């Protein structure tokens, strides 16, 4: 009923920039919080950034000042601009959204994940 489709991953050098996108589609009444998570090899999945429907934002300490989350409500899309990338940013990145949709009680939905690799 609801799909989150991601794009923008890849392999880059330390210090480079990359922008991730995540678009929600399907039967949707409304979308509340949207966010980005990541999971590095051998580690738990962690929250990177979150943005509310009124554009309030929060970031993990490790990415503050380097990453920027934004959203376009007309397009049901959330973005993550990543600058000054470091090797420790290497992970699979997932988007997440709280969605109200017809004919289902499910509220949180996930994207398919995309790999970001930062070489030194």
Protein Blocks (a to p, Z undefined) as FASTA:
>chain_A
ZZcddehiacddehiacddddddedjdfbdcddddddddehiacddfbdcdfkopacddf
klgokaccdddfklopacdddehiafklgccdddddddddehiabfbdcdebiaddddZZ
